[in-house]
Amino acid sequence: MRFLLRKCPRCGTYTLKSVCPRCASQTKVAHPSRFSPEDRYVKYRVIAREVYKAREQANGA
C-alpha cells in the first residue's frame, strides 16, 4: 500500500505533493513505518537516529 499523505517538516503543513506549497521544502511521509517484532535492523535505525540527533544539536539546529 502506498501512502499519499505527506507532511512538511519545516512548517508542519499536510499535503499530497512532494514539495510543500507554503515553504517549498521537501515533504516526508506522514505515516510511521510498519512495526514487526522480527525486525533485524531496528538496532541500526536507533543508532542512526541518535547520530542524526547528535549532529543536529551540534550544528545548533
Contacts in CASP RR format, 6 or more apart in sequence:
PFRMAT RR
TARGET T0000
AUTHOR 0000-0000-0000
METHOD contacts of the structure
MODEL  1
MRFLLRKCPRCGTYTLKSVCPRCASQTKVAHPSRFSPEDRYVKYRVIARE
VYKAREQANGA
3 29 0 8 1.000
3 30 0 8 1.000
3 31 0 8 1.000
4 16 0 8 1.000
5 14 0 8 1.000
5 16 0 8 1.000
5 29 0 8 1.000
5 30 0 8 1.000
5 31 0 8 1.000
6 14 0 8 1.000
6 15 0 8 1.000
6 16 0 8 1.000
6 17 0 8 1.000
6 18 0 8 1.000
6 27 0 8 1.000
6 28 0 8 1.000
6 29 0 8 1.000
6 30 0 8 1.000
7 13 0 8 1.000
7 14 0 8 1.000
7 15 0 8 1.000
7 27 0 8 1.000
7 28 0 8 1.000
7 29 0 8 1.000
7 30 0 8 1.000
8 14 0 8 1.000
8 15 0 8 1.000
8 20 0 8 1.000
8 22 0 8 1.000
8 23 0 8 1.000
8 25 0 8 1.000
8 27 0 8 1.000
8 28 0 8 1.000
9 25 0 8 1.000
9 27 0 8 1.000
9 28 0 8 1.000
10 20 0 8 1.000
10 23 0 8 1.000
10 25 0 8 1.000
11 20 0 8 1.000
11 22 0 8 1.000
11 23 0 8 1.000
11 25 0 8 1.000
13 20 0 8 1.000
13 21 0 8 1.000
13 22 0 8 1.000
13 23 0 8 1.000
14 30 0 8 1.000
15 21 0 8 1.000
15 27 0 8 1.000
17 27 0 8 1.000
18 26 0 8 1.000
18 27 0 8 1.000
19 25 0 8 1.000
19 26 0 8 1.000
19 27 0 8 1.000
20 26 0 8 1.000
20 27 0 8 1.000
END
